[in-house]
Amino acid sequence: MEFSSIDMTNYNSCQLRSRGYTLIELLVVIAIVASLIGLVGPLTIDSVAKYQSRVQVTEVKSLFSKYSTLAFLRGEQVRLVINGNSISRVYANEEQDVFTFEHIQFSPIEIYFSPSGIPNVNELDLQVRENIISINLLEVLYES
């Protein structure tokens, strides 16, 4: 068996080339990933905002239930002032609890819960993002 000499210049250049990627290959991959993020990103952000809106509507319903129960348990009237994007409880002419919402807008209104926990208003309209939603307060309070 006879061994011939190996051309080391070709061997080394092939070995060096197989170690990594060229700059053009990296730029192509980065461009593809950036395009995918550009397509998927706005959809993801929109779905997160929709989810946050739903959570805030649930929080509003929970607040009405909470203050109805508070009025009933204390046997005294509870007054809520609703304006813009906030709900506040007024006690002794001072705002005590203030809740603000990022995705919900309210028409100015005052809601009183009687000592038996019944509100003076049956329905409340909310603007959630671009949509108007009506909440029936009696249904919210008497859900099981």
C-alpha positions in Angstrom: 0.0 0.0 0.0 1.3 3.3 -1.0 0.2 6.5 0.6 0.1 9.6 -1.5 0.6 13.0 -0.1 -2.6 14.8 0.8 -3.1 18.4 -0.3 -3.5 20.1 3.1 -4.5 23.5 1.6 -7.8 22.1 0.3 -8.4 20.1 3.4 -7.9 23.1 5.7 -10.1 25.4 3.7 -12.9 22.9 3.7 -12.5 22.3 7.4 -12.6 26.0 8.2 -15.7 26.6 6.0 -17.6 23.9 7.8 -17.1 25.4 11.3 -19.6 28.3 11.0 -22.1 30.2 8.9 -21.4 33.0 6.5 -22.5 36.5 7.2 -25.1 36.3 4.4 -26.6 33.1 5.8 -27.0 34.8 9.2 -28.5 37.9 7.6 -31.0 35.8 5.7 -32.1 34.0 8.9 -32.4 37.2 10.8 -34.5 38.7 8.0 -36.9 35.7 8.0 -37.3 35.8 11.8 -37.9 39.6 11.7 -40.6 39.1 9.0 -42.3 36.4 11.1 -42.3 38.6 14.2 -43.7 41.5 12.1 -46.6 39.3 11.0 -47.4 37.6 14.3 -46.6 40.5 16.7 -49.6 42.7 16.1 -52.0 39.7 16.4 -50.5 38.7 19.7 -50.7 42.2 21.1 -54.3 42.5 20.0 -55.3 39.2 21.6 -53.6 40.3 24.9 -55.6 43.6 24.9 -58.8 41.6 24.3 -58.0 39.3 27.2 -57.2 42.3 29.5 -60.6 43.9 28.5 -62.4 40.7 29.4 -60.6 40.5 32.8 -61.5 44.2 33.5 -65.2 43.6 32.7 -65.1 40.7 35.2 -63.4 42.9 37.8 -66.2 45.5 37.4 -68.9 42.8 37.9 -67.0 41.6 41.0 -66.9 45.2 42.4 -70.7 45.5 42.1 -71.1 42.2 43.9 -68.7 43.2 46.6 -70.4 46.6 47.3 -73.9 45.0 47.2 -72.7 42.5 49.8 -71.1 45.3 51.9 -74.3 47.3 51.9 -76.3 44.2 52.9 -73.9 43.2 55.7 -73.6 46.7 57.2 -77.2 47.5 56.7 -76.4 50.9 55.3 -76.5 52.5 51.9 -73.3 52.3 49.7 -72.7 55.0 47.1 -70.5 54.4 44.0 -69.5 57.3 41.7 -68.7 56.1 38.2 -67.0 58.5 35.8 -64.7 58.1 32.8 -62.5 55.1 33.5 -62.9 54.9 37.3 -65.3 53.6 40.0 -65.0 55.1 43.4 -66.9 54.4 46.7 -67.9 57.5 48.5 -68.3 57.3 52.3 -69.0 60.4 54.4 -68.5 62.6 51.4 -65.0 61.3 50.8 -63.8 58.9 48.1 -62.4 55.8 49.8 -61.9 53.2 47.2 -60.9 54.2 43.7 -60.5 51.7 40.9 -59.3 52.7 37.4 -59.6 50.7 34.2 -57.4 50.9 31.2 -59.8 49.4 28.6 -63.2 50.5 30.0 -65.0 53.8 29.8 -68.1 54.6 31.8 -70.8 57.3 31.4 -71.0 59.5 34.5 -73.5 57.9 36.9 -74.0 57.4 40.7 -75.2 54.0 41.9 -76.6 53.5 45.3 -76.9 50.1 46.9 -79.7 50.0 49.4 -79.2 48.5 52.9 -80.7 45.3 51.4 -78.0 45.3 48.7 -80.3 46.2 45.8 -78.9 48.8 43.3 -80.9 51.9 42.2 -79.9 51.1 38.6 -80.7 47.9 36.8 -78.3 48.3 33.8 -75.0 49.9 33.2 -73.4 50.5 29.8 -69.7 50.2 29.4 -67.5 51.1 26.5 -64.9 48.3 26.2 -62.4 49.3 23.5 -64.8 50.1 20.6 -67.8 48.1 21.8 -70.7 49.0 24.0 -71.6 46.4 26.6 -74.7 46.4 28.8 -74.4 44.8 32.2 -77.5 43.9 34.0 -76.6 44.5 37.7 -79.4 42.3 39.1 -78.2 39.3 37.0 -74.6 40.0 38.2 -75.7 40.2 41.9 -77.8 37.1 41.8 -75.6 34.7 39.7 -74.7 31.5 41.5 
